[in-house]
Amino acid sequence: MSEQNKNYRDMNENELRTEIARLKEKARKAEQLGIINEFAVYERKAILASSFLVDPADIKRGEIYRIEGDPDVYFQVDYLKGRFAWGYRLGGKRHTEALPISMLRPLKEGK
């Protein structure tokens, strides 16, 4: 089975990093060609694959995190399910949503 056909959960760290680099390169090429839909798909796949490099135990229920790529927006985690944190963005309507855990940055890290 080739690396591309493996589930992310079955890949080791090196395989994941290789897959993330491959997806980012495909996203970059799609962006250069102006194929925005394809760019978005590859970018989201890379974010999801990156979630398998994060230990879910590092994401704490009730904590507030910065959202990668969304400056000045904060997310409070209600619970985890798989590689997704469920919760809501602060400052708006309390709309529950799920974000891949690789998108969450501790407040302590700064900007």
Secondary structure, DSSP 8 states (H G I E B T S, - for coil): --GGGS-GGG--HHHHHHHHHHHHHHHHHHHHTT-HHHHHHHHHHHHHHHHTTS-GGGS-TT-EEEETTEEEEEEEEEEEETTEEEEEETTS----EEEEGGGEEEGGG--
